Amino acid sequence: MTARLDPFAVAPALMKSWMSASLAAAASLEPSLIALVEVRASQINGCANCLNMHTAHARDGGETEQRLYLLDAWREAPCYTDRERAALGWTDALTRLCEGRAAGHAIEGARAALEDQFTQEEQVKLTLMINVINGWNRLAVGFGLWVDPAAAKAMARAVAA
C-alpha cells in the first residue's frame, strides 16, 4: 500500500504532539492491557497497519499467540482476566459508538464491568487510550499508512527524547 499523505511530513508539530499524547496514554496502564486494547480496536476498525504494528509489539512484550488469535472472540475465550474483559468490553463499546442505538445499551453493560475493575482515574486513562488508538486507526486507514513496527519504535523514541 502506498501512503496517500504523510501526516508527519505535512503537520510535524501537531503530529509530534499527538505522538507525545499517545505515548503518555500508552504508559498510563499496564503494557499488556494496553496491547490488548490497541489490537482489539484495530481489529474492529480494520486497520492493517495498526494490527501489524501492535501484534508485533504485543509479542515483543510477552503476549502469547493464543491470546492474540482469540482476541476477536474474547467473550468466549477463557484466557482473559476479568480486568482485561472489562477493558475489552469498554474498547468494543467506545469503538462501535457509530453503530447507533444498540451501542447505548452496550455502553451501560461495559461501564458496569469497567467500574468493577478500574478506579475512576484508570477509567479515564483507559478511555483516553481507546481514543488514541481509534485516532491512529483513522489516520492509518484514512491516509493509507503502513509503518514497519521497528520504524514506529524508532519514531516513538525520537519523540520521547
N, C-alpha and C positions, 0 to 999 in steps of 0.2 A: 504494500500500500504506500502511496506517495502522499505526504502531508500536503494539504491544500494551503496551509498557512502555519507559520511557526510563531506561536504567541510569545515565546521568549525573545524572538528577534524583533517583533513589531511593538511590543509593550514590555520591555525588560524590567523597568522599575516596578510596575504593577505585578508582573509575574514573580519577581523576587519577593515581594510582599506576600503574595499568595502562597509561594513555596514556604516561606517562613511560618505563616499561619498553619499550613498543612503539617509541617514538621512539629510544631508545638502541639497541635491536636493529636498527632500520632504518638507523641511521647507522654500524653496525659494519663493513659491507662496501660494495663499490661500488654506487652507486644503481641502475645499470642491471640488475645482478644481482638486487638486492632487488626491483625492479619485476617482473621475470620470475617470481620466486618467489611474490610476492603474487598476481599474476594466475593463475598455474598452480594454486596451492592453491585459490583461489576458484572456478576452473573445476571442479575435482574436487568441491568441496563445494556447487556450485550456488548460490553466494552472489551474487545480482544486485547488491546494494548494493556489495559489495567489488569486483566486476568493473567496475561503473560508475566507482567512485572510482579504482581503481588503474590501469585502462587510460587514463583521463584524465591521471592523474599521470605515467604512463609516457610518454605522448605529449608532455606538457609537458617531460619530461626528455630528449627527443630520440629516444625509441624509435620505430621505424618501424611503419607499419601492417602491412606484410608479416610482420614478426616477431610482432606481436600476433595476427594472424589465424592464423598457423601454429602458435602455441604449443600448441594442443590436439593437434597431430601433431608435436611437437618431435623425436621419434625419427627420423622420416622426412625432416624438413626440413633442408636443408644450411646454413641461415643462422645456426646457433648454434655458439659456440665449444665446445671440449672442457670448459672450466671451467663454462660455462653448462649444458651437457648433464649434467655431474656434479651440479650444483646442482638441476637439474630432476628428475633421477632420484632424488635424495635426497628432494626435495619429494614426489614421487609415492609413494615407499615409505613415508615417515612419515605422509603424509596418508591413506594407504589401510591403515593398521595394522589397522583393524577387519575387513578382508577375510580375516582368518584365516591359515591355513597357507601359502597362496601368497605372502602378504606377507613371510613369513620368508625365503623364497628371494629375493624382490625386494630385501630389505634387504641381503643379503650382496653381491649384484652392485652395488647402488647404493653401498654402503660402499667397495668396492674402487675404484670410479671417483672417489668423494669423496676418498679418501686420496691418489690420484694427483694431484689438482688443488688441494687445500686443505691448509694447515698444520693442525695439531691445534687451534690457537686459532681459526682460521677455521671449522673443522668445528663447534666449539661455537657460534660466533656464528651460523652458518647454521642450525644445529639450533634455536637459540633463536628465530630469525626465523621459521622454519617453524611453531614452536609458537605464536608471536604471531599470525601470520595465520590459523592454524586457530582460535585463540581468538576473533579478531574475526569470522570467518565464523560461528562458533556463536552469538555474541552477536547478530549481524545477522539470521541466519536464525531463531534462537530467539525473538527479540522483534520480528521484523518491521520492523527498522530500515531507513530509507532516508535517507541523508545526502548532500546535494549536495557534490560534490568541493570547491567553494570554501569551503563551511561547514566541511568537515573540515580544510582547511588552516588556517583561522582558529582552530579549536579546538586544533589541534596547536601553533600559535604561542602561544596563550594558556597552554597547559600548560607549554611550554618556558620561558616568561618567569618 
